[in-house]
């Protein structure tokens, strides 16, 4: 597994363990147990995980999710730590890097930032650049439902256009914060917003992300 993906995987498992199965998360309606089951199903049941993005398969996804949610919490955490089964494509280093670095970072923050005493963590520059690269590449997809023009901007001035349109809202922040904003965690992301007040209000409540 890649360095970043493996680190975020283990951090996520540790945070889920510390929070407990009934802890809230930023995933609306999901407890820590639900989030753990989602991570395991995504890696180990591709037949059901496809329902995350393919509407007609959502029923199957929900049924399999329900089955995994009933498993002992400790078992789910061990499956997360262990990683995908040997024959899973997620076991390939390059795919792990491409598919899991962002996934685990976002879900780690879903657990951390749902707790009342959370504090921001400082990301090392290399990891921050990795997250920015992923944000740039996925910006149009993540911002496709934005109701106004949306620009993501790093403090150093690098920008990514997430949605073309007017009026324009510019969101400025560190890469991890911009990624969370674009993934629909607007309220939890520590960013600065520039634009017309009405446009800002619309984009902060829009359903961004996957």
Secondary structure, DSSP 8 states (H G I E B T S, - for coil): --HHHHHHHHHHHHHHHHH-TT-B-SSTT-BHHHHHHHHHHHHH-HHHHGGGT-GGGHHHHHHHHHHHHTS-HHHHHHHHHH-S-TTSGGGSHHHHHHHHHHHHHHHHHHHHTTSTT-------HHHHHHHHHHHHHHHHHHTTT-SSEEEEE-TTS-EEEEE--SSEEEEE--HHHHHHHHTT-TTTS--EEES-HHHHHHHHSS----
